[in-house]
Amino acid sequence: MRIGVVGLGFMGSTHLEAYQKVAGFELAAVASSDPQKLSGDLSAVGGNLDRGGGNYDFSAAARYAAAGELIADPDVEAVDLCTPTHLHAPLALQALAAGKHVLVEKPMALTAGDCGAMIAAAKKAGRVLMVAQVLRFFPEYAAARKLALSGELGPIRAAEFRRKCAAPAWGRWLQDPARSGGGAMDLLIHDFDFCQHLFGAPQAIRAVGYEDLAGGIDFVEAQLDYGNGVPVIVSGGWRHAESYPFSMEFTIVCDGGTLDFTSQQSGLRLHRADGKQVDAALPAGDGFVAELQAFVDACATGRPPDICRPEDSAEAVRMALAMKRSRAGGGLPAALE
């Protein structure tokens, strides 16, 4: 599959790194407004994960200063959009209209209406639209979901998902809510999506927190109401710039034991009801490689992968928007719209 990558920042370079292990991938083109990046020098690129950066040989790929030029290239079969969020919908719609398959970074878009337009455009074009909700492919999260839904541990009684990092210094656009949706939305969209993957869409969300994007603070604690009395909490956000370490964690409490994961340690721990701790079996592989392989395979079949449908990604955006409305309203419940 001949793919063009639009945007060579943190996620663009992360995708390029992972694509090296994806069967069926061929780099057709890259697009960036930065001449240094177009030369293949991504050494200055950084992010909140120890990935990306480095130097690449783009000599066999077409190089464009504008996304529209790459999208118009007839040699490009699929487009990977690693751009600021406010560009996701217009570029995806342009690419789908040009007959390209589209992988777009998360969040899918800034509004539910834009998400719906993207889904409709993909169906009209008969092309794959997939959102890079990579958490669904992380071994620890995939294993926890499989165990929790298998019934092996009995009913789920509570679940918490936490994600924290420093305010990003690598992408100033993230501090502009008109372009990013805000720090909490951009960061916690992962956890809202995983809750949707595990439990489905909630009836409402109650959230409290504080937002000062210019000051590098944007945090939230949200309770997802599923109407069954089971507390499902999503919390985290930005904690000032640069020095605060990135971390992601979850705890899922079942009758038969508690599943616990933190990015500060390797593995997924199961604390069984009998008092024993064991390491849960994990699927092999890297989450980013698995995500991109799923996209390439989907392009070959013409159908988005069941594990990551665009309709689910749109639902995660609706959840994040409900969180923002509730937080702005002082914690009053907000239904998904």
C-alpha positions as CSV (number, residue, x, y, z in Angstrom):
1,M,0.0,0.0,0.0
2,R,1.5,3.3,-1.1
3,I,1.0,5.7,1.7
4,G,1.6,9.4,2.1
5,V,2.3,10.8,5.5
6,V,1.1,14.4,6.2
7,G,2.8,16.1,9.1
8,L,6.3,15.1,10.3
9,G,6.1,16.1,13.9
10,F,5.9,13.8,16.9
11,M,3.2,11.5,15.7
12,G,4.3,11.6,12.0
13,S,7.8,10.5,13.0
14,T,6.4,7.9,15.4
15,H,4.3,6.4,12.6
16,L,7.3,6.5,10.2
17,E,9.3,4.5,12.8
18,A,6.6,1.9,13.2
19,Y,5.9,1.6,9.5
20,Q,9.3,0.0,9.1
21,K,7.9,-3.1,10.7
22,V,4.5,-3.1,8.8
23,A,4.1,-5.6,6.0
24,G,2.7,-4.2,2.8
25,F,3.7,-0.6,3.5
26,E,5.5,1.6,1.0
27,L,6.2,5.2,1.6
28,A,4.9,7.1,-1.4
29,A,5.1,10.7,-0.2
30,V,5.6,13.0,2.8
31,A,4.3,16.5,3.4
32,S,5.6,19.2,5.8
33,S,5.9,22.9,5.8
34,D,9.4,22.5,7.4
35,P,12.2,22.1,4.8
36,Q,14.5,20.4,7.4
37,K,11.9,17.7,8.1
38,L,11.3,17.2,4.4
39,S,15.0,16.5,4.0
40,G,14.5,13.5,6.3
41,D,16.1,15.2,9.4
42,L,13.5,14.6,12.2
43,S,16.2,14.7,14.9
44,A,14.6,17.8,16.6
45,V,11.2,16.1,16.9
46,G,10.1,15.2,20.4
47,G,7.1,14.2,22.4
48,N,5.8,12.6,25.6
49,L,6.9,9.1,24.6
50,D,10.4,7.8,23.9
51,R,9.6,7.4,20.2
52,G,10.0,9.2,16.9
53,G,12.8,11.5,15.9
54,G,15.8,10.3,14.0
55,N,16.8,10.6,10.3
56,Y,15.0,9.1,7.3
57,D,15.8,8.6,3.7
58,F,13.0,10.2,1.7
59,S,14.8,10.0,-1.6
60,A,12.3,7.5,-3.1
61,A,9.3,9.4,-1.8
62,A,7.6,12.5,-3.3
63,R,8.1,15.5,-1.0
64,Y,5.5,18.3,-0.7
65,A,5.3,21.5,1.3
66,A,1.5,21.4,1.3
67,A,-0.9,18.6,2.3
68,G,-3.2,19.3,-0.7
69,E,-0.3,18.6,-3.1
70,L,0.3,15.2,-1.5
71,I,-3.4,14.3,-1.6
72,A,-3.6,15.2,-5.3
73,D,-0.7,12.8,-6.1
74,P,-2.2,9.9,-8.1
75,D,0.6,7.7,-6.9
76,V,-0.6,7.9,-3.3
77,E,-3.2,5.3,-2.4
78,A,-3.7,6.1,1.3
79,V,-3.1,9.2,3.4
80,D,-1.9,9.2,7.1
81,L,-2.9,12.5,8.6
82,C,-0.6,13.5,11.6
83,T,-1.6,17.1,11.7
84,P,-3.1,19.4,14.4
85,T,-6.7,18.3,15.2
86,H,-8.5,21.2,13.6
87,L,-7.1,20.1,10.2
88,H,-8.3,16.5,10.6
89,A,-11.8,16.9,9.1
90,P,-11.0,19.2,6.1
91,L,-8.0,17.1,5.1
92,A,-9.7,13.8,5.6
93,L,-12.7,15.0,3.5
94,Q,-10.3,16.2,0.8
95,A,-8.5,12.9,0.7
96,L,-11.6,10.8,0.7
97,A,-13.0,12.9,-2.2
98,A,-9.8,12.2,-4.0
99,G,-10.3,8.4,-3.6
100,K,-7.7,7.8,-0.9
101,H,-8.0,5.6,2.2
102,V,-7.4,7.7,5.3
103,L,-5.8,7.1,8.7
104,V,-6.3,10.2,10.9
105,E,-4.7,10.8,14.2
106,K,-6.8,11.2,17.4
107,P,-9.0,13.0,18.3
108,M,-11.0,12.2,15.1
109,A,-12.2,15.8,14.9
110,L,-13.3,18.8,17.1
111,T,-17.0,18.3,16.7
112,A,-19.5,15.5,16.4
113,G,-20.8,17.0,13.2
114,D,-17.3,16.8,11.6
115,C,-17.0,13.2,12.7
116,G,-20.3,12.4,11.0
117,A,-19.3,14.1,7.8
118,M,-16.0,12.1,7.7
119,I,-17.9,8.8,8.2
120,A,-20.4,9.7,5.5
121,A,-17.7,10.8,3.1
122,A,-15.8,7.5,3.6
123,K,-19.0,5.5,2.8
124,K,-19.7,7.6,-0.3
125,A,-16.2,7.1,-1.6
126,G,-16.0,3.4,-0.7
127,R,-12.7,4.0,1.1
128,V,-11.4,3.1,4.5
129,L,-11.5,5.7,7.3
130,M,-9.7,4.8,10.5
131,V,-8.7,6.8,13.5
132,A,-5.4,6.1,15.2
133,Q,-6.8,5.2,18.7
134,V,-3.7,3.3,19.4
135,L,-4.6,2.3,23.0
136,R,-6.9,-0.4,21.6
137,F,-3.7,-2.0,20.2
138,F,-1.5,-1.7,23.3
139,P,-0.8,-5.3,24.6
140,E,-1.7,-4.4,28.2
141,Y,-5.0,-2.7,27.3
142,A,-5.9,-5.4,24.9
143,A,-5.2,-8.2,27.4
144,A,-7.2,-6.4,30.2
145,R,-10.2,-6.0,27.9
146,K,-10.1,-9.6,26.9
147,L,-9.9,-10.8,30.5
148,A,-12.5,-8.4,31.8
149,L,-15.0,-9.4,29.1
150,S,-14.3,-13.1,29.2
151,G,-16.2,-13.5,32.5
152,E,-13.2,-15.3,33.9
153,L,-12.9,-12.7,36.7
154,G,-16.7,-12.3,37.3
155,P,-18.5,-8.9,37.1
156,I,-16.7,-5.6,36.9
157,R,-17.2,-3.6,40.0
158,A,-15.1,-0.5,39.3
159,A,-12.7,0.9,36.8
160,E,-10.2,3.9,36.8
161,F,-8.2,5.2,33.9
162,R,-5.5,7.8,34.5
163,R,-3.2,9.7,32.1
164,K,-0.9,12.6,33.0
165,C,1.9,14.5,31.4
166,A,3.6,17.9,31.2
167,A,2.1,20.5,29.0
168,P,3.6,19.8,25.6
169,A,6.5,22.0,24.5
170,W,6.7,20.4,21.1
171,G,3.4,21.6,19.7
172,R,2.2,25.1,20.6
173,W,-1.0,24.6,18.7
174,L,-2.1,22.3,21.5
175,Q,-2.5,25.4,23.8
176,D,-5.1,26.8,21.4
177,P,-8.5,25.1,22.1
178,A,-9.7,26.1,18.7
179,R,-7.1,23.9,17.2
180,S,-6.7,21.1,19.7
181,G,-9.9,21.0,21.7
182,G,-7.8,21.6,24.8
183,G,-5.2,19.5,26.6
184,A,-7.6,17.3,28.5
185,M,-9.5,16.4,25.4
186,D,-6.4,15.7,23.4
187,L,-4.8,13.6,26.1
188,L,-7.8,11.8,27.7
189,I,-9.5,11.0,24.3
190,H,-7.4,7.8,24.6
191,D,-9.1,6.8,27.8
192,F,-12.6,7.8,26.8
193,D,-12.2,5.7,23.7
194,F,-11.0,2.7,25.7
195,C,-13.9,3.0,28.1
196,Q,-16.2,3.0,25.0
197,H,-14.3,0.0,23.7
198,L,-14.8,-1.8,27.0
199,F,-18.2,-0.7,28.3
200,G,-19.9,1.1,25.4
201,A,-21.2,4.7,25.5
202,P,-22.3,6.1,28.9
203,Q,-25.6,7.7,29.5
204,A,-23.9,10.9,30.8
205,I,-20.6,12.2,32.2
206,R,-20.0,14.3,35.3
207,A,-16.6,16.1,35.4
208,V,-14.8,18.6,37.5
209,G,-11.3,20.2,37.0
210,Y,-9.4,23.3,36.0
211,E,-8.2,24.7,32.7
212,D,-5.4,27.2,32.2
213,L,-3.8,26.2,28.9
214,A,-1.4,29.2,28.8
215,G,-0.2,28.2,32.2
216,G,0.3,24.6,31.3
217,I,-2.5,23.3,33.5
218,D,-5.5,21.4,32.3
219,F,-6.9,18.5,34.3
220,V,-10.1,16.7,34.9
221,E,-11.7,14.0,36.9
222,A,-14.7,12.5,35.1
223,Q,-17.2,9.9,36.2
224,L,-19.0,8.0,33.4
225,D,-22.5,7.0,34.2
226,Y,-23.6,3.7,32.7
227,G,-26.8,3.5,34.8
228,N,-25.6,0.3,36.6
229,G,-24.0,1.8,39.7
230,V,-20.5,0.7,38.6
231,P,-18.0,3.7,39.0
232,V,-15.9,4.3,35.9
233,I,-13.5,7.2,36.4
234,V,-11.3,8.9,33.8
235,S,-8.8,11.4,35.2
236,G,-5.6,13.3,34.3
237,G,-4.3,16.0,32.1
238,W,-1.5,18.5,32.0
239,R,0.7,19.3,35.0
240,H,2.8,22.3,34.0
241,A,5.5,22.2,31.3
242,E,8.5,20.0,30.5
243,S,9.6,18.4,33.8
244,Y,6.4,16.5,34.8
245,P,6.8,12.9,33.6
246,F,4.3,11.1,31.4
247,S,2.3,8.3,32.9
248,M,-0.7,6.2,32.1
249,E,-2.4,3.7,34.4
250,F,-5.6,1.8,34.9
251,T,-7.2,-0.4,37.6
252,I,-10.2,-2.7,36.9
253,V,-11.8,-4.3,39.9
254,C,-13.7,-7.5,39.4
255,D,-15.1,-10.1,41.9
256,G,-12.3,-12.5,41.0
257,G,-9.4,-10.0,41.1
258,T,-8.0,-6.6,40.3
259,L,-6.2,-5.8,37.0
260,D,-3.6,-3.2,37.4
261,F,-1.3,-1.5,35.0
262,T,1.1,1.5,35.1
263,S,3.5,2.7,32.4
264,Q,6.1,3.0,35.2
265,Q,6.4,-0.8,35.2
266,S,6.3,-3.5,32.6
267,G,3.5,-6.0,32.3
268,L,-0.1,-6.3,33.5
269,R,-0.7,-7.5,37.0
270,L,-3.7,-9.5,38.2
271,H,-4.2,-9.4,42.0
272,R,-6.4,-12.4,42.4
273,A,-9.2,-12.7,45.0
274,D,-7.2,-15.5,46.7
275,G,-4.4,-13.0,47.5
276,K,-2.0,-14.2,44.8
277,Q,-0.4,-11.8,42.3
278,V,0.3,-13.1,38.8
279,D,1.4,-11.5,35.5
280,A,-1.4,-11.6,32.9
281,A,-0.4,-13.0,29.5
282,L,0.1,-10.3,26.9
283,P,-0.2,-10.5,23.1
284,A,3.2,-10.0,21.4
285,G,4.1,-6.9,19.5
286,D,4.1,-3.1,19.6
287,G,0.9,-1.2,19.7
288,F,1.8,1.4,17.0
289,V,3.0,-1.4,14.7
290,A,-0.2,-3.3,15.3
291,E,-2.4,-0.2,14.7
292,L,-0.7,0.6,11.4
293,Q,-0.7,-3.0,10.3
294,A,-4.4,-3.0,10.9
295,F,-4.8,0.1,8.7
296,V,-2.7,-1.3,5.8
297,D,-4.6,-4.6,6.0
298,A,-7.9,-2.8,6.0
299,C,-6.9,-0.8,2.9
300,A,-6.2,-4.1,1.1
301,T,-9.8,-5.4,1.9
302,G,-11.6,-2.1,1.6
303,R,-13.2,-2.4,5.1
304,P,-12.2,-0.6,8.3
305,P,-11.0,-3.1,11.0
306,D,-13.7,-4.2,13.5
307,I,-11.3,-3.4,16.3
308,C,-11.2,0.3,15.5
309,R,-14.3,1.5,13.6
310,P,-14.7,5.2,12.9
311,E,-18.1,5.2,14.5
312,D,-16.5,4.2,17.8
313,S,-13.9,7.0,17.4
314,A,-16.7,9.5,16.8
315,E,-18.4,8.3,20.0
316,A,-15.2,8.9,21.9
317,V,-15.2,12.5,20.7
318,R,-18.8,12.9,21.9
319,M,-17.7,11.6,25.3
320,A,-14.8,14.1,25.5
321,L,-17.1,16.9,24.5
322,A,-19.6,15.9,27.2
323,M,-16.8,16.0,29.7
324,K,-15.9,19.5,28.7
325,R,-19.5,20.7,29.0
326,S,-19.9,19.1,32.4
327,R,-16.6,20.6,33.7
328,A,-17.6,24.0,32.4
329,G,-21.0,23.6,34.2
330,G,-19.5,22.9,37.5
331,G,-19.9,19.1,37.4
332,L,-23.5,18.8,36.4
333,P,-24.2,15.7,34.3
334,A,-23.9,16.1,30.6
335,A,-25.4,13.7,28.1
336,L,-23.7,12.8,24.9
337,E,-24.8,14.9,21.9
